[in-house]
Amino acid sequence: MKTKRNRKQDILDAALHVAERDGYMLMTRENIALQAGVSVGLVSNYFGTMKQLRRTVMRQAVSRGIERIVQQGVAMRDPHAMRAGE
């Protein structure tokens, strides 16, 4: 049985996958939900607005060193991406 924490992590991992595959600004709740195998409502429940979801995804991309996503954030002048190391 999935715990709340595990489900949220699964959705975040799916969001990172979608952002890397489709592009950070092109990810949608629908694509994330499909990738995670959950409802769109559950994505919204855990991460709120797309702005909040993108912020969380960028923070995780910086933390995990996912260059493709971070580079997109730098190009968009995202503050979290701008603070990432080289």
PyMOL Python script that loads the backbone (N, CA, C, O; Angstrom):
from pymol import cmd

cmd.read_pdbstr("""\
ATOM      1  N   MET A   1       0.842  -1.188   0.000  1.00  0.00           N
ATOM      2  CA  MET A   1       0.000   0.000   0.000  1.00  0.00           C
ATOM      3  C   MET A   1       0.885   1.249   0.000  1.00  0.00           C
ATOM      4  O   MET A   1       1.840   1.347   0.770  1.00  0.00           O
ATOM      5  N   LYS A   2       0.561   2.177  -0.853  1.00  0.00           N
ATOM      6  CA  LYS A   2       1.338   3.411  -0.945  1.00  0.00           C
ATOM      7  C   LYS A   2       0.958   4.355   0.184  1.00  0.00           C
ATOM      8  O   LYS A   2      -0.222   4.575   0.457  1.00  0.00           O
ATOM      9  N   THR A   3       1.967   4.905   0.830  1.00  0.00           N
ATOM     10  CA  THR A   3       1.705   5.921   1.840  1.00  0.00           C
ATOM     11  C   THR A   3       1.591   7.275   1.157  1.00  0.00           C
ATOM     12  O   THR A   3       1.955   7.433  -0.009  1.00  0.00           O
ATOM     13  N   LYS A   4       1.083   8.240   1.898  1.00  0.00           N
ATOM     14  CA  LYS A   4       0.945   9.595   1.366  1.00  0.00           C
ATOM     15  C   LYS A   4       2.304  10.120   0.914  1.00  0.00           C
ATOM     16  O   LYS A   4       2.415  10.732  -0.149  1.00  0.00           O
ATOM     17  N   ARG A   5       3.326   9.883   1.710  1.00  0.00           N
ATOM     18  CA  ARG A   5       4.673  10.351   1.378  1.00  0.00           C
ATOM     19  C   ARG A   5       5.180   9.681   0.098  1.00  0.00           C
ATOM     20  O   ARG A   5       5.754  10.343  -0.766  1.00  0.00           O
ATOM     21  N   ASN A   6       4.965   8.365  -0.022  1.00  0.00           N
ATOM     22  CA  ASN A   6       5.411   7.644  -1.215  1.00  0.00           C
ATOM     23  C   ASN A   6       4.681   8.118  -2.460  1.00  0.00           C
ATOM     24  O   ASN A   6       5.290   8.274  -3.518  1.00  0.00           O
ATOM     25  N   ARG A   7       3.373   8.348  -2.338  1.00  0.00           N
ATOM     26  CA  ARG A   7       2.579   8.797  -3.487  1.00  0.00           C
ATOM     27  C   ARG A   7       3.057  10.172  -3.941  1.00  0.00           C
ATOM     28  O   ARG A   7       3.203  10.416  -5.138  1.00  0.00           O
ATOM     29  N   LYS A   8       3.301  11.064  -2.993  1.00  0.00           N
ATOM     30  CA  LYS A   8       3.785  12.408  -3.341  1.00  0.00           C
ATOM     31  C   LYS A   8       5.140  12.315  -4.030  1.00  0.00           C
ATOM     32  O   LYS A   8       5.387  13.018  -5.010  1.00  0.00           O
ATOM     33  N   GLN A   9       6.012  11.458  -3.529  1.00  0.00           N
ATOM     34  CA  GLN A   9       7.331  11.284  -4.150  1.00  0.00           C
ATOM     35  C   GLN A   9       7.207  10.692  -5.545  1.00  0.00           C
ATOM     36  O   GLN A   9       7.934  11.085  -6.457  1.00  0.00           O
ATOM     37  N   ASP A  10       6.292   9.753  -5.713  1.00  0.00           N
ATOM     38  CA  ASP A  10       6.058   9.176  -7.040  1.00  0.00           C
ATOM     39  C   ASP A  10       5.623  10.250  -8.033  1.00  0.00           C
ATOM     40  O   ASP A  10       6.080  10.273  -9.175  1.00  0.00           O
ATOM     41  N   ILE A  11       4.735  11.139  -7.585  1.00  0.00           N
ATOM     42  CA  ILE A  11       4.259  12.211  -8.454  1.00  0.00           C
ATOM     43  C   ILE A  11       5.392  13.172  -8.776  1.00  0.00           C
ATOM     44  O   ILE A  11       5.521  13.608  -9.920  1.00  0.00           O
ATOM     45  N   LEU A  12       6.209  13.506  -7.798  1.00  0.00           N
ATOM     46  CA  LEU A  12       7.348  14.401  -8.034  1.00  0.00           C
ATOM     47  C   LEU A  12       8.339  13.759  -9.006  1.00  0.00           C
ATOM     48  O   LEU A  12       8.838  14.428  -9.911  1.00  0.00           O
ATOM     49  N   ASP A  13       8.620  12.495  -8.829  1.00  0.00           N
ATOM     50  CA  ASP A  13       9.522  11.791  -9.751  1.00  0.00           C
ATOM     51  C   ASP A  13       8.946  11.793 -11.171  1.00  0.00           C
ATOM     52  O   ASP A  13       9.676  11.981 -12.144  1.00  0.00           O
ATOM     53  N   ALA A  14       7.634  11.584 -11.278  1.00  0.00           N
ATOM     54  CA  ALA A  14       6.980  11.627 -12.583  1.00  0.00           C
ATOM     55  C   ALA A  14       7.081  13.021 -13.194  1.00  0.00           C
ATOM     56  O   ALA A  14       7.307  13.161 -14.396  1.00  0.00           O
ATOM     57  N   ALA A  15       6.913  14.049 -12.368  1.00  0.00           N
ATOM     58  CA  ALA A  15       7.006  15.428 -12.854  1.00  0.00           C
ATOM     59  C   ALA A  15       8.411  15.728 -13.365  1.00  0.00           C
ATOM     60  O   ALA A  15       8.566  16.391 -14.390  1.00  0.00           O
ATOM     61  N   LEU A  16       9.413  15.259 -12.678  1.00  0.00           N
ATOM     62  CA  LEU A  16      10.793  15.452 -13.129  1.00  0.00           C
ATOM     63  C   LEU A  16      11.021  14.734 -14.454  1.00  0.00           C
ATOM     64  O   LEU A  16      11.675  15.269 -15.350  1.00  0.00           O
ATOM     65  N   HIS A  17      10.488  13.538 -14.578  1.00  0.00           N
ATOM     66  CA  HIS A  17      10.615  12.780 -15.829  1.00  0.00           C
ATOM     67  C   HIS A  17       9.944  13.535 -16.980  1.00  0.00           C
ATOM     68  O   HIS A  17      10.520  13.675 -18.059  1.00  0.00           O
ATOM     69  N   VAL A  18       8.733  14.014 -16.740  1.00  0.00           N
ATOM     70  CA  VAL A  18       7.995  14.736 -17.776  1.00  0.00           C
ATOM     71  C   VAL A  18       8.714  16.037 -18.137  1.00  0.00           C
ATOM     72  O   VAL A  18       8.817  16.382 -19.314  1.00  0.00           O
ATOM     73  N   ALA A  19       9.209  16.754 -17.133  1.00  0.00           N
ATOM     74  CA  ALA A  19       9.925  18.006 -17.398  1.00  0.00           C
ATOM     75  C   ALA A  19      11.178  17.764 -18.224  1.00  0.00           C
ATOM     76  O   ALA A  19      11.504  18.549 -19.115  1.00  0.00           O
ATOM     77  N   GLU A  20      11.870  16.691 -17.933  1.00  0.00           N
ATOM     78  CA  GLU A  20      13.086  16.367 -18.678  1.00  0.00           C
ATOM     79  C   GLU A  20      12.750  15.893 -20.098  1.00  0.00           C
ATOM     80  O   GLU A  20      13.447  16.233 -21.055  1.00  0.00           O
ATOM     81  N   ARG A  21      11.696  15.121 -20.221  1.00  0.00           N
ATOM     82  CA  ARG A  21      11.306  14.561 -21.520  1.00  0.00           C
ATOM     83  C   ARG A  21      10.636  15.601 -22.431  1.00  0.00           C
ATOM     84  O   ARG A  21      10.985  15.728 -23.604  1.00  0.00           O
ATOM     85  N   ASP A  22       9.674  16.338 -21.875  1.00  0.00           N
ATOM     86  CA  ASP A  22       8.838  17.233 -22.687  1.00  0.00           C
ATOM     87  C   ASP A  22       9.263  18.691 -22.627  1.00  0.00           C
ATOM     88  O   ASP A  22       8.938  19.480 -23.514  1.00  0.00           O
ATOM     89  N   GLY A  23       9.990  19.043 -21.577  1.00  0.00           N
ATOM     90  CA  GLY A  23      10.361  20.438 -21.361  1.00  0.00           C
ATOM     91  C   GLY A  23       9.697  20.965 -20.103  1.00  0.00           C
ATOM     92  O   GLY A  23       8.528  20.687 -19.834  1.00  0.00           O
ATOM     93  N   TYR A  24      10.442  21.708 -19.361  1.00  0.00           N
ATOM     94  CA  TYR A  24      10.003  22.249 -18.068  1.00  0.00           C
ATOM     95  C   TYR A  24       8.714  23.057 -18.201  1.00  0.00           C
ATOM     96  O   TYR A  24       7.793  22.867 -17.406  1.00  0.00           O
ATOM     97  N   MET A  25       8.624  23.946 -19.177  1.00  0.00           N
ATOM     98  CA  MET A  25       7.442  24.783 -19.322  1.00  0.00           C
ATOM     99  C   MET A  25       6.312  24.069 -20.066  1.00  0.00           C
ATOM    100  O   MET A  25       5.189  24.574 -20.096  1.00  0.00           O
ATOM    101  N   LEU A  26       6.578  22.932 -20.654  1.00  0.00           N
ATOM    102  CA  LEU A  26       5.548  22.210 -21.390  1.00  0.00           C
ATOM    103  C   LEU A  26       4.894  21.104 -20.571  1.00  0.00           C
ATOM    104  O   LEU A  26       3.934  20.482 -21.027  1.00  0.00           O
ATOM    105  N   MET A  27       5.404  20.853 -19.363  1.00  0.00           N
ATOM    106  CA  MET A  27       4.787  19.812 -18.553  1.00  0.00           C
ATOM    107  C   MET A  27       3.393  20.274 -18.119  1.00  0.00           C
ATOM    108  O   MET A  27       3.160  21.454 -17.859  1.00  0.00           O
ATOM    109  N   THR A  28       2.478  19.306 -18.051  1.00  0.00           N
ATOM    110  CA  THR A  28       1.108  19.577 -17.624  1.00  0.00           C
ATOM    111  C   THR A  28       0.739  18.619 -16.505  1.00  0.00           C
ATOM    112  O   THR A  28       1.356  17.568 -16.330  1.00  0.00           O
ATOM    113  N   ARG A  29      -0.277  19.005 -15.757  1.00  0.00           N
ATOM    114  CA  ARG A  29      -0.773  18.105 -14.716  1.00  0.00           C
ATOM    115  C   ARG A  29      -1.222  16.782 -15.332  1.00  0.00           C
ATOM    116  O   ARG A  29      -1.008  15.713 -14.759  1.00  0.00           O
ATOM    117  N   GLU A  30      -1.845  16.868 -16.502  1.00  0.00           N
ATOM    118  CA  GLU A  30      -2.351  15.666 -17.165  1.00  0.00           C
ATOM    119  C   GLU A  30      -1.213  14.706 -17.512  1.00  0.00           C
ATOM    120  O   GLU A  30      -1.317  13.503 -17.269  1.00  0.00           O
ATOM    121  N   ASN A  31      -0.125  15.240 -18.084  1.00  0.00           N
ATOM    122  CA  ASN A  31       1.013  14.380 -18.434  1.00  0.00           C
ATOM    123  C   ASN A  31       1.687  13.807 -17.195  1.00  0.00           C
ATOM    124  O   ASN A  31       2.119  12.654 -17.189  1.00  0.00           O
ATOM    125  N   ILE A  32       1.773  14.609 -16.159  1.00  0.00           N
ATOM    126  CA  ILE A  32       2.372  14.139 -14.902  1.00  0.00           C
ATOM    127  C   ILE A  32       1.506  13.036 -14.299  1.00  0.00           C
ATOM    128  O   ILE A  32       2.017  11.998 -13.879  1.00  0.00           O
ATOM    129  N   ALA A  33       0.201  13.262 -14.259  1.00  0.00           N
ATOM    130  CA  ALA A  33      -0.714  12.262 -13.702  1.00  0.00           C
ATOM    131  C   ALA A  33      -0.634  10.959 -14.484  1.00  0.00           C
ATOM    132  O   ALA A  33      -0.603   9.878 -13.895  1.00  0.00           O
ATOM    133  N   LEU A  34      -0.600  11.058 -15.799  1.00  0.00           N
ATOM    134  CA  LEU A  34      -0.486   9.869 -16.642  1.00  0.00           C
ATOM    135  C   LEU A  34       0.811   9.119 -16.349  1.00  0.00           C
ATOM    136  O   LEU A  34       0.810   7.895 -16.220  1.00  0.00           O
ATOM    137  N   GLN A  35       1.909   9.849 -16.248  1.00  0.00           N
ATOM    138  CA  GLN A  35       3.214   9.238 -15.967  1.00  0.00           C
ATOM    139  C   GLN A  35       3.224   8.566 -14.589  1.00  0.00           C
ATOM    140  O   GLN A  35       3.809   7.496 -14.419  1.00  0.00           O
ATOM    141  N   ALA A  36       2.575   9.199 -13.612  1.00  0.00           N
ATOM    142  CA  ALA A  36       2.569   8.672 -12.239  1.00  0.00           C
ATOM    143  C   ALA A  36       1.477   7.633 -12.004  1.00  0.00           C
ATOM    144  O   ALA A  36       1.497   6.923 -10.998  1.00  0.00           O
ATOM    145  N   GLY A  37       0.521   7.545 -12.935  1.00  0.00           N
ATOM    146  CA  GLY A  37      -0.577   6.601 -12.749  1.00  0.00           C
ATOM    147  C   GLY A  37      -1.561   7.040 -11.686  1.00  0.00           C
ATOM    148  O   GLY A  37      -2.114   6.212 -10.962  1.00  0.00           O
ATOM    149  N   VAL A  38      -1.785   8.356 -11.590  1.00  0.00           N
ATOM    150  CA  VAL A  38      -2.709   8.921 -10.604  1.00  0.00           C
ATOM    151  C   VAL A  38      -3.663   9.872 -11.309  1.00  0.00           C
ATOM    152  O   VAL A  38      -3.532  10.117 -12.509  1.00  0.00           O
ATOM    153  N   SER A  39      -4.611  10.403 -10.571  1.00  0.00           N
ATOM    154  CA  SER A  39      -5.547  11.368 -11.142  1.00  0.00           C
ATOM    155  C   SER A  39      -4.916  12.760 -11.179  1.00  0.00           C
ATOM    156  O   SER A  39      -3.993  13.069 -10.425  1.00  0.00           O
ATOM    157  N   VAL A  40      -5.440  13.580 -12.076  1.00  0.00           N
ATOM    158  CA  VAL A  40      -4.994  14.973 -12.166  1.00  0.00           C
ATOM    159  C   VAL A  40      -5.278  15.690 -10.843  1.00  0.00           C
ATOM    160  O   VAL A  40      -4.482  16.512 -10.389  1.00  0.00           O
ATOM    161  N   GLY A  41      -6.412  15.370 -10.239  1.00  0.00           N
ATOM    162  CA  GLY A  41      -6.773  15.980  -8.961  1.00  0.00           C
ATOM    163  C   GLY A  41      -5.759  15.686  -7.867  1.00  0.00           C
ATOM    164  O   GLY A  41      -5.496  16.538  -7.018  1.00  0.00           O
ATOM    165  N   LEU A  42      -5.190  14.487  -7.880  1.00  0.00           N
ATOM    166  CA  LEU A  42      -4.197  14.142  -6.860  1.00  0.00           C
ATOM    167  C   LEU A  42      -2.917  14.954  -7.052  1.00  0.00           C
ATOM    168  O   LEU A  42      -2.288  15.365  -6.078  1.00  0.00           O
ATOM    169  N   VAL A  43      -2.535  15.184  -8.304  1.00  0.00           N
ATOM    170  CA  VAL A  43      -1.367  16.039  -8.581  1.00  0.00           C
ATOM    171  C   VAL A  43      -1.622  17.428  -8.001  1.00  0.00           C
ATOM    172  O   VAL A  43      -0.761  17.990  -7.324  1.00  0.00           O
ATOM    173  N   SER A  44      -2.794  17.975  -8.266  1.00  0.00           N
ATOM    174  CA  SER A  44      -3.153  19.298  -7.747  1.00  0.00           C
ATOM    175  C   SER A  44      -3.225  19.295  -6.229  1.00  0.00           C
ATOM    176  O   SER A  44      -2.809  20.255  -5.580  1.00  0.00           O
ATOM    177  N   ASN A  45      -3.749  18.222  -5.666  1.00  0.00           N
ATOM    178  CA  ASN A  45      -3.866  18.127  -4.215  1.00  0.00           C
ATOM    179  C   ASN A  45      -2.499  18.220  -3.533  1.00  0.00           C
ATOM    180  O   ASN A  45      -2.354  18.910  -2.524  1.00  0.00           O
ATOM    181  N   TYR A  46      -1.509  17.535  -4.076  1.00  0.00           N
ATOM    182  CA  TYR A  46      -0.189  17.526  -3.459  1.00  0.00           C
ATOM    183  C   TYR A  46       0.648  18.761  -3.797  1.00  0.00           C
ATOM    184  O   TYR A  46       1.448  19.205  -2.974  1.00  0.00           O
ATOM    185  N   PHE A  47       0.473  19.319  -4.996  1.00  0.00           N
ATOM    186  CA  PHE A  47       1.393  20.365  -5.437  1.00  0.00           C
ATOM    187  C   PHE A  47       0.744  21.704  -5.757  1.00  0.00           C
ATOM    188  O   PHE A  47       1.448  22.652  -6.104  1.00  0.00           O
ATOM    189  N   GLY A  48      -0.570  21.809  -5.649  1.00  0.00           N
ATOM    190  CA  GLY A  48      -1.241  23.094  -5.832  1.00  0.00           C
ATOM    191  C   GLY A  48      -1.230  23.571  -7.269  1.00  0.00           C
ATOM    192  O   GLY A  48      -1.507  22.807  -8.193  1.00  0.00           O
ATOM    193  N   THR A  49      -0.913  24.822  -7.443  1.00  0.00           N
ATOM    194  CA  THR A  49      -0.918  25.438  -8.767  1.00  0.00           C
ATOM    195  C   THR A  49       0.270  24.972  -9.597  1.00  0.00           C
ATOM    196  O   THR A  49       1.227  24.408  -9.067  1.00  0.00           O
ATOM    197  N   MET A  50       0.199  25.212 -10.894  1.00  0.00           N
ATOM    198  CA  MET A  50       1.344  24.871 -11.755  1.00  0.00           C
ATOM    199  C   MET A  50       2.570  25.671 -11.347  1.00  0.00           C
ATOM    200  O   MET A  50       3.690  25.167 -11.436  1.00  0.00           O
ATOM    201  N   LYS A  51       2.384  26.894 -10.907  1.00  0.00           N
ATOM    202  CA  LYS A  51       3.520  27.697 -10.445  1.00  0.00           C
ATOM    203  C   LYS A  51       4.202  27.011  -9.260  1.00  0.00           C
ATOM    204  O   LYS A  51       5.428  26.923  -9.209  1.00  0.00           O
ATOM    205  N   GLN A  52       3.409  26.532  -8.321  1.00  0.00           N
ATOM    206  CA  GLN A  52       3.972  25.832  -7.161  1.00  0.00           C
ATOM    207  C   GLN A  52       4.637  24.522  -7.583  1.00  0.00           C
ATOM    208  O   GLN A  52       5.708  24.170  -7.089  1.00  0.00           O
ATOM    209  N   LEU A  53       4.001  23.818  -8.486  1.00  0.00           N
ATOM    210  CA  LEU A  53       4.561  22.559  -8.970  1.00  0.00           C
ATOM    211  C   LEU A  53       5.880  22.800  -9.691  1.00  0.00           C
ATOM    212  O   LEU A  53       6.853  22.082  -9.460  1.00  0.00           O
ATOM    213  N   ARG A  54       5.921  23.803 -10.560  1.00  0.00           N
ATOM    214  CA  ARG A  54       7.175  24.111 -11.271  1.00  0.00           C
ATOM    215  C   ARG A  54       8.284  24.505 -10.302  1.00  0.00           C
ATOM    216  O   ARG A  54       9.436  24.113 -10.483  1.00  0.00           O
ATOM    217  N   ARG A  55       7.942  25.273  -9.283  1.00  0.00           N
ATOM    218  CA  ARG A  55       8.951  25.669  -8.290  1.00  0.00           C
ATOM    219  C   ARG A  55       9.523  24.432  -7.599  1.00  0.00           C
ATOM    220  O   ARG A  55      10.736  24.327  -7.418  1.00  0.00           O
ATOM    221  N   THR A  56       8.658  23.503  -7.216  1.00  0.00           N
ATOM    222  CA  THR A  56       9.109  22.273  -6.561  1.00  0.00           C
ATOM    223  C   THR A  56       9.976  21.446  -7.510  1.00  0.00           C
ATOM    224  O   THR A  56      11.017  20.924  -7.111  1.00  0.00           O
ATOM    225  N   VAL A  57       9.545  21.329  -8.759  1.00  0.00           N
ATOM    226  CA  VAL A  57      10.309  20.575  -9.749  1.00  0.00           C
ATOM    227  C   VAL A  57      11.686  21.201  -9.946  1.00  0.00           C
ATOM    228  O   VAL A  57      12.686  20.487 -10.002  1.00  0.00           O
ATOM    229  N   MET A  58      11.747  22.517 -10.051  1.00  0.00           N
ATOM    230  CA  MET A  58      13.046  23.164 -10.260  1.00  0.00           C
ATOM    231  C   MET A  58      13.954  22.972  -9.048  1.00  0.00           C
ATOM    232  O   MET A  58      15.143  22.694  -9.201  1.00  0.00           O
ATOM    233  N   ARG A  59      13.414  23.115  -7.879  1.00  0.00           N
ATOM    234  CA  ARG A  59      14.235  22.903  -6.669  1.00  0.00           C
ATOM    235  C   ARG A  59      14.811  21.489  -6.654  1.00  0.00           C
ATOM    236  O   ARG A  59      15.984  21.289  -6.340  1.00  0.00           O
ATOM    237  N   GLN A  60      13.975  20.520  -6.996  1.00  0.00           N
ATOM    238  CA  GLN A  60      14.445  19.131  -7.024  1.00  0.00           C
ATOM    239  C   GLN A  60      15.458  18.907  -8.144  1.00  0.00           C
ATOM    240  O   GLN A  60      16.435  18.180  -7.964  1.00  0.00           O
ATOM    241  N   ALA A  61      15.227  19.523  -9.285  1.00  0.00           N
ATOM    242  CA  ALA A  61      16.174  19.388 -10.400  1.00  0.00           C
ATOM    243  C   ALA A  61      17.533  19.952 -10.011  1.00  0.00           C
ATOM    244  O   ALA A  61      18.567  19.364 -10.327  1.00  0.00           O
ATOM    245  N   VAL A  62      17.533  21.085  -9.331  1.00  0.00           N
ATOM    246  CA  VAL A  62      18.796  21.675  -8.863  1.00  0.00           C
ATOM    247  C   VAL A  62      19.438  20.748  -7.843  1.00  0.00           C
ATOM    248  O   VAL A  62      20.633  20.463  -7.925  1.00  0.00           O
ATOM    249  N   SER A  63      18.655  20.279  -6.892  1.00  0.00           N
ATOM    250  CA  SER A  63      19.165  19.400  -5.839  1.00  0.00           C
ATOM    251  C   SER A  63      19.737  18.102  -6.401  1.00  0.00           C
ATOM    252  O   SER A  63      20.765  17.617  -5.927  1.00  0.00           O
ATOM    253  N   ARG A  64      19.079  17.543  -7.403  1.00  0.00           N
ATOM    254  CA  ARG A  64      19.504  16.270  -7.993  1.00  0.00           C
ATOM    255  C   ARG A  64      20.487  16.444  -9.146  1.00  0.00           C
ATOM    256  O   ARG A  64      21.013  15.462  -9.670  1.00  0.00           O
ATOM    257  N   GLY A  65      20.731  17.670  -9.534  1.00  0.00           N
ATOM    258  CA  GLY A  65      21.674  17.925 -10.626  1.00  0.00           C
ATOM    259  C   GLY A  65      21.171  17.486 -11.986  1.00  0.00           C
ATOM    260  O   GLY A  65      21.939  16.973 -12.799  1.00  0.00           O
ATOM    261  N   ILE A  66      19.886  17.684 -12.240  1.00  0.00           N
ATOM    262  CA  ILE A  66      19.304  17.315 -13.535  1.00  0.00           C
ATOM    263  C   ILE A  66      19.517  18.500 -14.479  1.00  0.00           C
ATOM    264  O   ILE A  66      18.705  19.423 -14.542  1.00  0.00           O
ATOM    265  N   GLU A  67      20.619  18.448 -15.199  1.00  0.00           N
ATOM    266  CA  GLU A  67      21.075  19.593 -15.983  1.00  0.00           C
ATOM    267  C   GLU A  67      20.073  20.073 -17.021  1.00  0.00           C
ATOM    268  O   GLU A  67      19.894  21.279 -17.196  1.00  0.00           O
ATOM    269  N   ARG A  68      19.432  19.165 -17.697  1.00  0.00           N
ATOM    270  CA  ARG A  68      18.505  19.574 -18.768  1.00  0.00           C
ATOM    271  C   ARG A  68      17.400  20.490 -18.228  1.00  0.00           C
ATOM    272  O   ARG A  68      17.056  21.486 -18.864  1.00  0.00           O
ATOM    273  N   ILE A  69      16.856  20.161 -17.076  1.00  0.00           N
ATOM    274  CA  ILE A  69      15.799  20.983 -16.476  1.00  0.00           C
ATOM    275  C   ILE A  69      16.385  22.285 -15.946  1.00  0.00           C
ATOM    276  O   ILE A  69      15.807  23.353 -16.150  1.00  0.00           O
ATOM    277  N   VAL A  70      17.512  22.209 -15.275  1.00  0.00           N
ATOM    278  CA  VAL A  70      18.140  23.405 -14.710  1.00  0.00           C
ATOM    279  C   VAL A  70      18.499  24.393 -15.821  1.00  0.00           C
ATOM    280  O   VAL A  70      18.303  25.598 -15.661  1.00  0.00           O
ATOM    281  N   GLN A  71      19.015  23.902 -16.926  1.00  0.00           N
ATOM    282  CA  GLN A  71      19.368  24.777 -18.047  1.00  0.00           C
ATOM    283  C   GLN A  71      18.135  25.504 -18.580  1.00  0.00           C
ATOM    284  O   GLN A  71      18.205  26.684 -18.924  1.00  0.00           O
ATOM    285  N   GLN A  72      17.026  24.809 -18.646  1.00  0.00           N
ATOM    286  CA  GLN A  72      15.789  25.465 -19.075  1.00  0.00           C
ATOM    287  C   GLN A  72      15.386  26.548 -18.076  1.00  0.00           C
ATOM    288  O   GLN A  72      14.914  27.617 -18.463  1.00  0.00           O
ATOM    289  N   GLY A  73      15.576  26.264 -16.802  1.00  0.00           N
ATOM    290  CA  GLY A  73      15.274  27.252 -15.769  1.00  0.00           C
ATOM    291  C   GLY A  73      16.175  28.469 -15.865  1.00  0.00           C
ATOM    292  O   GLY A  73      15.716  29.598 -15.694  1.00  0.00           O
ATOM    293  N   VAL A  74      17.449  28.248 -16.137  1.00  0.00           N
ATOM    294  CA  VAL A  74      18.390  29.368 -16.295  1.00  0.00           C
ATOM    295  C   VAL A  74      17.957  30.227 -17.478  1.00  0.00           C
ATOM    296  O   VAL A  74      17.970  31.455 -17.395  1.00  0.00           O
ATOM    297  N   ALA A  75      17.573  29.585 -18.578  1.00  0.00           N
ATOM    298  CA  ALA A  75      17.133  30.329 -19.759  1.00  0.00           C
ATOM    299  C   ALA A  75      15.897  31.172 -19.454  1.00  0.00           C
ATOM    300  O   ALA A  75      15.684  32.215 -20.073  1.00  0.00           O
ATOM    301  N   MET A  76      15.084  30.718 -18.500  1.00  0.00           N
ATOM    302  CA  MET A  76      13.875  31.447 -18.126  1.00  0.00           C
ATOM    303  C   MET A  76      14.107  32.358 -16.924  1.00  0.00           C
ATOM    304  O   MET A  76      13.176  32.984 -16.416  1.00  0.00           O
ATOM    305  N   ARG A  77      15.343  32.423 -16.483  1.00  0.00           N
ATOM    306  CA  ARG A  77      15.729  33.268 -15.347  1.00  0.00           C
ATOM    307  C   ARG A  77      15.023  32.858 -14.044  1.00  0.00           C
ATOM    308  O   ARG A  77      14.715  33.697 -13.198  1.00  0.00           O
ATOM    309  N   ASP A  78      14.778  31.563 -13.909  1.00  0.00           N
ATOM    310  CA  ASP A  78      14.190  31.035 -12.673  1.00  0.00           C
ATOM    311  C   ASP A  78      15.181  31.255 -11.538  1.00  0.00           C
ATOM    312  O   ASP A  78      16.349  30.887 -11.664  1.00  0.00           O
ATOM    313  N   PRO A  79      14.736  31.852 -10.424  1.00  0.00           N
ATOM    314  CA  PRO A  79      15.672  32.176  -9.339  1.00  0.00           C
ATOM    315  C   PRO A  79      16.375  30.963  -8.745  1.00  0.00           C
ATOM    316  O   PRO A  79      17.543  31.053  -8.366  1.00  0.00           O
ATOM    317  N   HIS A  80      15.685  29.834  -8.659  1.00  0.00           N
ATOM    318  CA  HIS A  80      16.310  28.623  -8.105  1.00  0.00           C
ATOM    319  C   HIS A  80      17.374  28.083  -9.057  1.00  0.00           C
ATOM    320  O   HIS A  80      18.448  27.668  -8.620  1.00  0.00           O
ATOM    321  N   ALA A  81      17.082  28.089 -10.336  1.00  0.00           N
ATOM    322  CA  ALA A  81      18.043  27.621 -11.329  1.00  0.00           C
ATOM    323  C   ALA A  81      19.252  28.563 -11.392  1.00  0.00           C
ATOM    324  O   ALA A  81      20.385  28.115 -11.569  1.00  0.00           O
ATOM    325  N   MET A  82      19.004  29.860 -11.248  1.00  0.00           N
ATOM    326  CA  MET A  82      20.082  30.836 -11.318  1.00  0.00           C
ATOM    327  C   MET A  82      21.097  30.659 -10.179  1.00  0.00           C
ATOM    328  O   MET A  82      22.268  31.012 -10.320  1.00  0.00           O
ATOM    329  N   ARG A  83      20.635  30.112  -9.061  1.00  0.00           N
ATOM    330  CA  ARG A  83      21.522  29.890  -7.910  1.00  0.00           C
ATOM    331  C   ARG A  83      22.240  28.549  -7.979  1.00  0.00           C
ATOM    332  O   ARG A  83      23.072  28.254  -7.121  1.00  0.00           O
ATOM    333  N   ALA A  84      21.935  27.739  -8.976  1.00  0.00           N
ATOM    334  CA  ALA A  84      22.568  26.423  -9.109  1.00  0.00           C
ATOM    335  C   ALA A  84      24.024  26.585  -9.460  1.00  0.00           C
ATOM    336  O   ALA A  84      24.406  27.528 -10.154  1.00  0.00           O
ATOM    337  N   GLY A  85      24.831  25.674  -8.986  1.00  0.00           N
ATOM    338  CA  GLY A  85      26.260  25.697  -9.320  1.00  0.00           C
ATOM    339  C   GLY A  85      26.485  25.340 -10.772  1.00  0.00           C
ATOM    340  O   GLY A  85      25.573  24.875 -11.456  1.00  0.00           O
ATOM    341  N   GLU A  86      27.669  25.552 -11.227  1.00  0.00           N
ATOM    342  CA  GLU A  86      28.031  25.280 -12.632  1.00  0.00           C
ATOM    343  C   GLU A  86      27.879  23.803 -12.944  1.00  0.00           C
ATOM    344  O   GLU A  86      28.136  23.381 -14.071  1.00  0.00           O
TER     345      GLU A  86
END
""", "prot")
cmd.dss("prot")
cmd.show_as("cartoon", "prot")
cmd.util.cbc("prot")
cmd.orient("prot")
